[in-house]
Amino acid sequence: MAGIAAGGEIQQGPETKNLGRRRAAGIYGAIITAAILDTAGGHLSTAALVISVVVTLLVYWLAEEYAEVLGEQVEGGRLPSRASIWGALTATWPMVTASFAPLLALVLARLAGASALTAANIGLVAAIILLTIHGWLAGRAAQLRSWQLFFATSIAAALGLVMIGLKDLVLIHLH
């Protein structure tokens, strides 16, 4: 829980910090999912694409937490406890679970008869929608209102759209 310090500053407790890490991990996971779907969609079988997304996210998730553990060791001069490591892993697990809805959309589209490329694009749209929702939820959690909430949400959506634009630029015009 957040508390108020003597100077009127809001101090974050462990629960608030953990929630923030979960939201950040969800945003990061949605971005990575969208990047893989955009890059590899239509080039791999559906099963290979799903496996690629999940394995990539698992590796990123573990690598990020490994770096965090090393950083804590340097800061505190000692290894974090197992409970601390477990808490960090569970706090950032949304990095992996952020892929589940876009991958479900991909698989359902493929089962409905869509081509591999169309199904990947449907999964990509789902990832961008998820990214936008994560941005909105993060903005609401930060108690943003009106134009500030709109701006924060728009940045999240723009990240996904810019990524698609860059990929298309590289593959179509520079490749």
FENGI-V348235 format. One record per residue. RES is the residue in one small letter. OMEGA is omega in degrees with one decimal (999 if undefined). Layout:
BEGIN
res:RES omega:OMEGA
res:RES omega:OMEGA
END
This chain:
BEGIN
res:m omega:177.7
res:a omega:176.6
res:g omega:180.0
res:i omega:179.3
res:a omega:-176.9
res:a omega:-178.4
res:g omega:-179.4
res:g omega:178.8
res:e omega:176.9
res:i omega:176.7
res:q omega:-179.5
res:q omega:174.2
res:g omega:-177.6
res:p omega:-178.2
res:e omega:-179.9
res:t omega:178.7
res:k omega:179.8
res:n omega:178.8
res:l omega:177.0
res:g omega:177.5
res:r omega:178.7
res:r omega:-179.9
res:r omega:179.2
res:a omega:179.4
res:a omega:177.6
res:g omega:177.7
res:i omega:-179.7
res:y omega:178.5
res:g omega:178.5
res:a omega:178.5
res:i omega:179.9
res:i omega:178.2
res:t omega:179.9
res:a omega:-179.5
res:a omega:-178.9
res:i omega:178.7
res:l omega:-179.0
res:d omega:-176.3
res:t omega:-173.2
res:a omega:-178.2
res:g omega:-178.7
res:g omega:179.9
res:h omega:-178.6
res:l omega:171.7
res:s omega:-179.4
res:t omega:-179.6
res:a omega:179.9
res:a omega:179.0
res:l omega:178.1
res:v omega:179.7
res:i omega:179.4
res:s omega:-179.5
res:v omega:-175.6
res:v omega:-179.5
res:v omega:178.2
res:t omega:179.7
res:l omega:177.2
res:l omega:179.5
res:v omega:177.8
res:y omega:-179.1
res:w omega:179.9
res:l omega:179.8
res:a omega:179.7
res:e omega:-179.2
res:e omega:175.0
res:y omega:178.4
res:a omega:178.0
res:e omega:180.0
res:v omega:177.5
res:l omega:178.1
res:g omega:177.3
res:e omega:179.4
res:q omega:179.9
res:v omega:-179.0
res:e omega:-173.6
res:g omega:-179.9
res:g omega:177.8
res:r omega:178.1
res:l omega:176.3
res:p omega:178.7
res:s omega:175.9
res:r omega:179.2
res:a omega:178.8
res:s omega:178.3
res:i omega:179.1
res:w omega:178.4
res:g omega:178.5
res:a omega:179.3
res:l omega:-179.6
res:t omega:179.6
res:a omega:-177.1
res:t omega:177.6
res:w omega:176.9
res:p omega:173.9
res:m omega:180.0
res:v omega:-175.4
res:t omega:176.8
res:a omega:-179.9
res:s omega:-171.2
res:f omega:-179.1
res:a omega:176.7
res:p omega:178.9
res:l omega:175.4
res:l omega:177.4
res:a omega:177.7
res:l omega:-177.3
res:v omega:179.5
res:l omega:177.7
res:a omega:179.4
res:r omega:178.6
res:l omega:178.8
res:a omega:175.3
res:g omega:178.4
res:a omega:175.7
res:s omega:179.9
res:a omega:-179.8
res:l omega:178.9
res:t omega:178.9
res:a omega:177.9
res:a omega:178.1
res:n omega:175.2
res:i omega:175.2
res:g omega:178.6
res:l omega:176.9
res:v omega:177.7
res:a omega:179.3
res:a omega:179.6
res:i omega:175.3
res:i omega:177.7
res:l omega:178.1
res:l omega:178.1
res:t omega:178.0
res:i omega:177.1
res:h omega:178.1
res:g omega:178.5
res:w omega:179.2
res:l omega:178.1
res:a omega:177.5
res:g omega:177.2
res:r omega:179.3
res:a omega:177.5
res:a omega:179.1
res:q omega:175.0
res:l omega:-179.9
res:r omega:174.6
res:s omega:-172.4
res:w omega:179.1
res:q omega:177.0
res:l omega:177.6
res:f omega:-179.2
res:f omega:-179.9
res:a omega:179.1
res:t omega:-179.8
res:s omega:178.1
res:i omega:179.2
res:a omega:178.8
res:a omega:-179.0
res:a omega:177.8
res:l omega:179.0
res:g omega:-178.0
res:l omega:177.4
res:v omega:179.1
res:m omega:178.3
res:i omega:179.0
res:g omega:178.7
res:l omega:179.0
res:k omega:179.4
res:d omega:177.2
res:l omega:-178.5
res:v omega:-176.0
res:l omega:-174.4
res:i omega:-171.4
res:h omega:-176.1
res:l omega:-175.3
res:h omega:999
END
